């Protein structure tokens, strides 16, 4: 049975689909449908953990991550916290990033950590973009920063 759920948080409205499945013991469990997104120059892909005990997902961001698409990233990542306790956001193959994008990641982390969620941001950034993150004061936001050429 296909349903649509809308969640409101911080004056933002997010919609996502859920798929209802029957589990042993005639129990129903709603599962978030993680759909990869490619809009406005950013690609967002979701890789949930296959472990049953850990509700963990890795989200890869690739491409241009700037003011133009920061809201797309925010709107696609926030609903994930309804189903997962550990979220790893990985910045890979980023060819453009600005302060709005960094603030978007910071906001996600600051909104979710008080709720008991674990958010880590791993990155592979060029020296120039890593310097932007450092100068803006957000270097501690990055869990595992790697330098790329």
C-alpha positions, 0 to 999 in steps of 0.5 A, a space after each residue: 500500500 503506497 501512502 504519502 506522509 508530510 512532516 513539518 519542521 522549523 516552518 519547512 514542509 517535507 513530503 516523502 513516500 512510505 511503503 507499508 510492508 507486513 512482517 512476521 507475526 502480522 505486524 506492519 512497519 512503515 519504511 522510508 523509500 530512499 530515492 536518489 535525487 539529482 536536481 539543480 547540480 547536486 546528486 544525493 544518494 542514500 545507502 542504508 545499512 543492512 544491519 538490523 540493529 543499527 538504524 544507519 544511513 550514508 548519504 553521498 552528496 556530489 556536484 555543486 553544493 551552493 546556495 542554489 541547491 542547499 534547500 534541496 539538500 535540506 529537504 531531502 535529508 531531514 525526513 531521513 531522521 524519522 527512520 534512522 538514528 545515525 546519519 553519515 553525510 559524505 561530500 565527494 566530488 564537490 566541484 563548488 561549495 559555499 557558505 550557505 551549503 556549510 551552514 545547511 549541514 551545520 543546521 541539520 546537525 544542530 537540529 538533530 543532535 539534541 534529539 539523540 541522533 548522530 550526524 557526521 559529515 565526512 568530506 573530500 574537499 580541495 584545499 580551497 574549499 577546505 580553507 573556506 570551511 576553516 575560515 568560516 569557523 565550521 572545520 569542527 563540523 567535518 568528522 573526517 576531512 580528507 584533502 583532494 587535489 
